[in-house]
Amino acid sequence: MKLYFSPGSCGLASQIALREAGQDFELIRVDFGTKRTIEGDYYQVTPKGFVPVLKLDDGQILTEGAVILQWIADRFPAKQLLPSLDTMARYRAMEWLNYVATDLHKGMAVMFSPLVDPESKTRFAEGNLASRFDYVNEHLASQPYLLGDTFSVADGYLFNVLSWAPRVNIDLSGYTAIQAFMARMKERPSVRASLDAEGVTLA
Ligand SMILES: N[C@@H](CCC(=O)N[C@@H](CS)C(=O)NCC(=O)O)C(=O)O
């Protein structure tokens, strides 16, 4: 398998999931500025031009982070990275994956956008994102991981997205359960190895 990524972006969650699944994979770095990799034009890999992309051993391309995470969990079920299909617990997991992908990931993306002025970003963080952080913080106050007592790929995605906060001047220090979650995640060998592989150091 090949995982196409760019350091510090949303491919980290897929890498964490592959490591949690105990899989070997090749990391291919995408230059966002040129949309090129060591292999050439990234648009030949995916016309979307986005990371993450997982290239499967049979050559098929899988896009959309939340879907890649589910593929990894379902492909390696012994690792129990998500509840089984056809259980209500699985739909709870999908609720979280969707929430992280849409409300959090794409919300945080606003904070990176060169199309949005700094004042609007501040208003957006206070008027939109803060309530999302409140919700996550309250949820994590009573359990160590999003789905309960054990890690799932949704946790890797949440960690990935929340780790961007200092880069966009969002202060999460007042959210004590989120802080504990981030510290817990940083202790996981999969997370450490993924950050190292990307050459990313978190504050
Ligand atoms: N819908 C996609 C969005 C992925 C996405 O937003 N990727 C960003 C990085 S976090 C990207 O590749 N941006 C390319 C660019 O900025 O040039 C998914 O959920 O996987």
The ligand as a Tripos MOL2 file, in Angstrom:
@<TRIPOS>MOLECULE
LIG
   20    19     1     0     0
SMALL
NO_CHARGES

@<TRIPOS>ATOM
      1 N1        -12.7520   15.5770    1.5810 N.3       1 LIG1
      2 C1        -11.3560   15.2840    1.7930 C.3       1 LIG1
      3 C2        -10.6460   16.5760    2.1110 C.3       1 LIG1
      4 C3         -9.1920   16.3400    2.3320 C.3       1 LIG1
      5 C4         -8.4500   17.6660    2.5070 C.2       1 LIG1
      6 O1         -9.0370   18.7020    2.8370 O.2       1 LIG1
      7 N2         -7.1380   17.6180    2.3080 N.am      1 LIG1
      8 C5         -6.3260   18.8090    2.3550 C.3       1 LIG1
      9 C6         -5.2670   18.7280    3.4360 C.3       1 LIG1
     10 S1         -5.9330   18.5580    5.0710 S.3       1 LIG1
     11 C7         -5.5800   18.9270    1.0350 C.2       1 LIG1
     12 O2         -5.1750   17.9420    0.4560 O.2       1 LIG1
     13 N3         -5.3700   20.1460    0.5440 N.am      1 LIG1
     14 C8         -4.6680   20.3520   -0.6690 C.3       1 LIG1
     15 C9         -4.1720   21.7250   -0.8360 C.2       1 LIG1
     16 O3         -4.4030   22.5390    0.0770 O.co2     1 LIG1
     17 O4         -3.5340   21.9940   -1.8440 O.co2     1 LIG1
     18 C10       -11.1790   14.2700    2.9050 C.2       1 LIG1
     19 O5        -11.9700   14.3200    3.8710 O.co2     1 LIG1
     20 O6        -10.2550   13.4420    2.8530 O.co2     1 LIG1
@<TRIPOS>BOND
     1     1     2 1
     2     2     3 1
     3     2    18 1
     4     3     4 1
     5     4     5 1
     6     5     6 2
     7     5     7 1
     8     7     8 1
     9     8     9 1
    10     8    11 1
    11     9    10 1
    12    11    12 2
    13    11    13 1
    14    13    14 1
    15    14    15 1
    16    15    16 2
    17    15    17 1
    18    18    19 2
    19    18    20 1
@<TRIPOS>SUBSTRUCTURE
     1 LIG1         1 GROUP 0 **** ****
